């Protein structure tokens, strides 16, 4: 099993060989800390376990989980592909060194600007989300006299047992064409005959934070059944399939473990069997880990302020950040654990809530966690914040965004500088009067 590089030295949490007190003094709080070695190990686990003798495997990092030049440069260096959903993510990916042919463009409402950017920069694959988008893309390609490799995103109608906001395969999902849509066969016939869209195959994604392996097996069976049916219908062989991501990670102490390496090996075998059973000419199979690539490597540290005892509910431990650096608890009830990182040997636990400093009643990072009684100036660490926390951060209440630092073998590497007060107004225009 992959393990994070945490150590306890004299009651002080060390990550990647560095104490969190040292990191706080150098960079301040709130602070995003990434365990660089764990990211490397995880990337290699995907690459080395999801492989086959009968198909080429394509592991693409879903950059919506976290995107900056340093992180994407690290991911690129591990030999992965890149999944993007916007012109900004494509741009940063290329700036980080990704070859355009190793970048894919997703999205349910791609703009003309994004599609033209992808075509002009020779992006590897566009994943078409709807029939209307196919017509839109075909028109642009015709105008530009270009041809583009594409996959069609289908919705396999697999309902997972996760929060509604991170399910992507329900019948009312905004993503893809539902497999039960009575027009889907005519759509694919037309796409297969296009002079400008080169339909290589199909893509599906069932949601995020899926802990039950059976859902992925169900997705694979549906996608291969569908591909065989479309091959017979169109008399065309499809070479590519992409089964998306969503592989679960342990978020807090109540979550069960997800044995990623075993799952990847087993999943590759299931795919091999399906290719043989259906006699398909699939030569490339892709997956798109995002959260499962970087989430466990991330830790956010805060400085503790006051503790407030309210008339009802658990006492509140206030920290110097909150919903602007991690919106997930407020957005869809994500649950975390915390620890007092400078007093790891203190075992006199009590139950607390962890609240942020923002002017919102919903600014609660943790509804219940066990901590030794916090003191002003303590370091509160929240584990498993590597995915989406930074990506979804904001300047709400006009707080500057935190520093991002990567650590490995006793060295720290600055990835993103802390915003300054001037950064908060750099794009503002002054009122000049009437």
N, C-alpha and C positions, 0 to 999 in steps of 0.2 A: 504494500500500500504506500502511496505517496505521503510523505510527511513534511510538515512545515518546519522550518529551522528556528524553533523556539528553544531557548534555554533559560533556566532560572539560576542566576548567580547572586547569592546573598540576598534573596528576596526581590531582586530587580529583573524584570523581563528583558531578555536580549533577543533580538531578531537578526538573523544573519550575522551573528557575532558582535553586534553593537547594542549597547544598552539604550532603552527608550529615553532615559534621562539625558544621555548624551545627544540623542537625536532631537529631543525637545529643546535643549539649550542652543543647538546649532540652527534649528529650522523653525522653532515655535510651534504652537498648536492653534487650531486643529492641524493634524498632519497625516497625510496618507503615506503609509509605509508598505512597500512591496518587497516580498521575499523573492529576489531575482533567481536564485537557484531553483526554487520550487517551480517557477514558471518554466524554466529550461527543462526541468525533469518532467513536468506535465506535458509539454510540447513533444518531448521525446517519447513519452508513454503513448500518446496518440499515434505518433508516426510509426513506432515499433510494434504496436499491438493491433492497429487497424491496417492490416496488410494481407495480401493474397497472392497466390501464384496464378490466378486466372483473371484477375482484374487489377488495374492500377488504382491505388487508393489516393484520394485527394482530400487532405485535411485543411479546411479553410477556417481561419480565426474570424469569428463574428465580431467585427470591430465596434459594433454598437455597444458592446459590453464595456469597452474602454478604448480610447483612441487618442494617442499623442505620439509625437515623433520618436521618443525614447522607447516606449512600449512596442510600437509597431516595428521599429528597427530591430528590437530583440526578437520579436516573433518572426520577422523576415529572415533573420540570421539562423533560425532553427529550421528553415526550409519549408515553411507552411505557405498556403495560399491565403487570400484575404477576401472576406465577404463584406461588402459595403452596401449602404442603403441611401447614400446621398452624394451630391457632388463634393461636399466637404470631406467625407470619408475617403472618396476616391483620391482626391487631391493630397490629403495627408499621407495616404498609403504610398502614393508615388513619391512624395517628398521623403518618405522614410526608406525608400529604396526598392519597393516592390516593383517587379516587372509588370507592366500593364496586363500582359497575358495571364498573370497569376491573380488577377483581381476580378471579382464577380460583382455585378450590380443587381441588388434586390430593390424592392419597394412596391407599394400598392398604388402609388400615384406619382410615377416618375414624370418630371417636367421635361419639356423640350430641351431646355438648357442642359439638364442632366444627361439625357439620351445623346445629344449632339456631342457633349464632352466625352462620354464613354466611347462613342464611335470614332471621334477624331483622335483620341488617345489610344486606340486599339485595345480597349479593355477586353479581357478574355471572353467573358460570357455575360449576357443579360438574361435575367430570369424574368420571363413575361408573367404578369400577374392576372391578366384578364384578356378576353377577346378584344375589347375596345382598345386596350393597350397594344395588342398585336397590330391592329389596323393603324394606330398612331405611329408605332415604331416603323412599320413597313413603309408608310408614307414618307417618313423622314429619311429612311435608307434609300428609297427611290430618288428623292431629291438630291441626296449626296452621292448617288451611284455607288453604294457600298453594300456589302453583305455582312451579316453578323451571326455568330454562333449564339444560340439561345437554348434555354430550357423553359418549359412551361410549368408554372407552379400549380399543382392540383391540391385540392383540399380533400384528404382521405376520410374525413368525417370520423376521426378518432377523438373521443372526448376523454381527456385525461382528468386525473383527480387533483388538479391544482387550482389556484385562484383564477377566476374568470378572466382577469386582465392578462394572464400569461398563458391562456389557452389560445391556440391559433388554428384549431382544426374542427371547430363546431360548425353546424349547419349555417349559423348566422355570422361566421367569421368574416372579417374584412379582407382576408388574404386568400388568394388563389381562386380557382374555379372548382366548385364542389363536384366531387366524383359522381354524384347523383343528378347533376344538371343534365336535362334531356338533350341539350344542344351541344354537349361537350364533344361528341364524336364528330359532328359537322365542323366544329371549330378546329379540331386537330387535323382533319382532312385538308382543310384550307391552309393551315399553317405548314403542313408537310409539303404542299405544292408551291409554296412561296418561292419567288426568285431571289428574295432579299433576306429573308429570315431562314437561317439554317437550323432547323429544329433537331437538336441532338438527342433530346430525351426529356425527362421529367424531374420535377423537384417536389418535395413535400416536407412539411415541418409540423409537428403536432403540439408544440408548446414548450414552455420552459420549466425547469426544476422538476422534471419527471423522474420519479424515483423507482417506478415499477418497470422492470425490463420487459414485461409482457406487452406494454403499449408500443414499444419500438418493434417488437416482433410482429404485432398486428399491423403496424404501419408498413413494414417491409412486405408482408404478404399481400396487402392491398395494392401497394405500388407495383409489385411484380405482376400480379394478376392484371392490373390495368395496362401495363406496358405490353404484355403479351396480346391482350385484346386489341390495343391500338396498332401493334405490329401487323396483326392479321387484317385489320380494317384498312390500313393505308398501304399495305404491301411494302412497308419501309422498315428497315432495321434501325433501332435506336441504340446508340452506343453509350450514352451517359445516363446515370441516375444519381440523384442527390437526395439523401434522406434527412437533411437538416441537422439540427442539434437538439438542445434541450435536456442533455444528460444531467441528472440531478447531482447536487453537492450537499454535503452536510452543513447546514446553516447554524444550527444550535444544538445543545446537548440532547434535546429530545428527538432529533432527526436520526433516522437509521443511516448506516453507512451504505455507500454505493461503491462497489468494487469496480472502479473504472477499467483497470487493465483486463480483468477477467471478462467484463462486459464487452469490451472492444474485440477481444479474441473470439468470443462466442458470436458476436454480431457479424463479424467477417465470415465466419463459417456458415451462418444462416444465409447470408447473401450469396455465397458460393453455391450452396445447395439450390437456392431459388434460380440462379442463372442456369444451372444444369437441368433442373426439373422443367423449366419453361423453354429450354433450348434457345435462349436469347443471346444476342451478339453484343452483350454489354462488356465494354472494355475499360470503363472508368466509373468508379463509384465514389461519391463525395459525402462528407459529413461536415458540419459547421459548428464546432464547439465555441462558445463564447464564455459564459459564466464558468463552465467546468474547466476552462483553460486558466483563468486568472483569479477566480473568486477567493479560493483558499489562501492565495499568496498575499492578500491585502489585509492590512490591519489599520484602523484609524485610531489615533490617540488624541485625547483631549486633556485639558487642565480642569480640575474640579473647582467649582465655585462654592456655592452654599448648598446646604441641605434644608429642604423645607418640609415640615410636617403639616399636612392639610387635615381638615376635619374628617375627611373620608379618603379611603384609598391608601396605597403605600406611600411612604415618604419619597420625596423627589430629590434626586441628586442632579444638580444643574451643572452643565458643562459649557465650554466656550464655543460650541458649534451647534449643530442640530439639523433641521430639515433642509437647509441649503447645501450641506455636504453629504446628506443621505436622506433622500425623500422617500425611500422604499417603505419604511414602516408606516408613514402617513398615507402613501399612495395605495398600497395593497397589503398592508398588514404583515410585512416581513418581520421575522422574529430573530433576535440576536441574543447572545450572552455577552457579559462584560466582566472585566477583572480590574482590580486596582493594581496596576502594573509595577508600581514601586513598593508594594507590600504583599508579594506573592506568598510569603510564609505566614501571614496573618490569617488564621482559619476561623475567627469569630464572626461567622457570617450572619447577616440579617437580610431581609428582603427589601428591595428598593425598586423604584422606577428611575429611569434616566431621562431627563428632560433637557431640551435645548434652550437657547436664549432668544428664540424668535417670538414675535407677537402673534402667535397662533396657539389655540388650545390643543390642536392636533400635533404640536411639535414635541412628540414623545418618541425617543429613539428606542427605548425598551420598556415594555409594560411591567415586566417582573424579572428580576435577576438577583442572585445571591452575592453579596459583597461584604467585606469587613467595613465597619462604619467609615464612610469617606470623610476626609479632611480637606479643607481648602488647600489647593496646591498639589494634591495627589494627581497622579496620572491615571486616567481611566482609558482602558483600551477595549475596543470592540473588534472582535475577530471576524474574519470571513467577509470583508467589505471590499474585496478587490474588483468586483464586477458591478457596474451600473451606478455605484455611489458617486464616483468621480464623473462618469459619463453624464449623469443626470443632475449634476450640481448646478447651483444658480447663485445669483447675487441678491437673493431676497433680503429685504431689510438693509440692502446696500452693504453687506459684508463681503470683503474680498475673498476670492476662492483660495483654498489652502495650498500649501506646498505639496509636491509629490516627490518622494525620494525612493530609490531602489537600493537595497542592501544585499551584500553577498561577501562572505569570508572576511568580515571585519572592515569592509569598505562601504562607503555610502556614495551614491551617484544621484546628483540632482537631475530630476526629469522635467519638472514644471515648477517655475518660480512662483512664490506667493504673490498674488496681485497686490498692487499698491492702491492707495486712495486715488491717485491720478489715473490709474487704469479704469477705475469705475466711471470716469467721465470722458475718457479719451475719444469716444465716438459721439458725444453729445454736442449739440449746437446751441450757442447762447441765444437767449431772447434779446433782440436789439431794440425793442420798442416799436410802436406803430409810426 
